[in-house]
Amino acid sequence: MIDNLALAITHGLMALAVWVLLKRVDLNHEPSPHDRDAKGRRRGDPDFEEKDAHRA
């Protein structure tokens, strides 16, 4: 009985994790250098990368 309960709990948690991951909006999107961030700056812009590096 304990073995079946342990299997059911672990498989249920794995199924829940897969379901949550599949519902992600960005699952099938890879950012390109032409994408812009929330402030409208291009992500592939070298100035953008340098400015963020100095902030850290």
Helices and strands as residue ranges (DSSP letters): H 2-22, G 25-28, H 46-55
